[in-house]
């Protein structure tokens, strides 16, 4: 049985922004994960999102497939995705629904009007919380708090809600099945809420063998936040994009992830403060959309 990890708790409403930024720096260097509290997203709204999510996933598969993913919006069925491309298994035992930037009219809206308005409200509230957090992350990197705005990362951020449903016990004789196999997230940051059913694990040292996995309990009223690969690239691996997975559980499980990725044309390149002669940039500069599309292609083609 994995040990439960004691993650740092970051208070987004704290008036002492310098102290908060320092705590974020420590959390991102040591864990790449932390809890975010007092973030301004009401519990009632989160509960409504979970209610609407379970209502959608309870539909017959034929109905859900009417909203099959296109333009990275809509429904993905069980086993459609394999996050750990080294596995030989058939895919991850989860289904999901993506909602992307609201302004481009590419989203698909199942069920009644209230479903859409709930998701749009949640999208805007979490994006607002995430934007505030990113300004503190800039301060944690000893940058101006509006640094990521100035480099264009937040001009039109590629932010996505992903509702996730792990159906519980599935028959798969002789095959190890994960709810979500081991992976790191692709973007800047992810803000996650779960229904409290356990399953999320992190591996803090991805180069160590055998890998050591630790449980991440959910915390009522808190987002579980993790750093993504593009933030790791910006910081030359100072801030870690931590490997994580969801174990397949006998119990049905729901979660909602909110991924904040830089605007499509933003160039992600090593920060001057994070490289030196002795620590040169580990990654070449890359356009945000090119990086995202490359990673997604691998995930879904496997």
Secondary structure, 3 states (H helix, E strand, C coil): CCEECCCCEEECCCCCHHHHHHHHHHHHHHCCEEEEECCCCCHHHHHHHHHHHHHHHCCCHHHHHHHECECCEEEECCCCCCCCCCCCCCCCCCEEEEECCHHHCCCCCCCCHHHHHHHHHHHHHHHHHHHHHHHHHHHHCCCCCCHHHHCCCCCCCEEEEEEEEECCCCCCCCCCCEEEEEECCCCCEEEEEECCCCCEEEECCCCCCCCCCEECCCCCCCEEEEECHHHHHHCCCCCCCCEEEEECCCCCEEEEEEEEECCCCCEECCCHHHCCCCCCCCCCCEEHHHHHHHHHHHHHHC
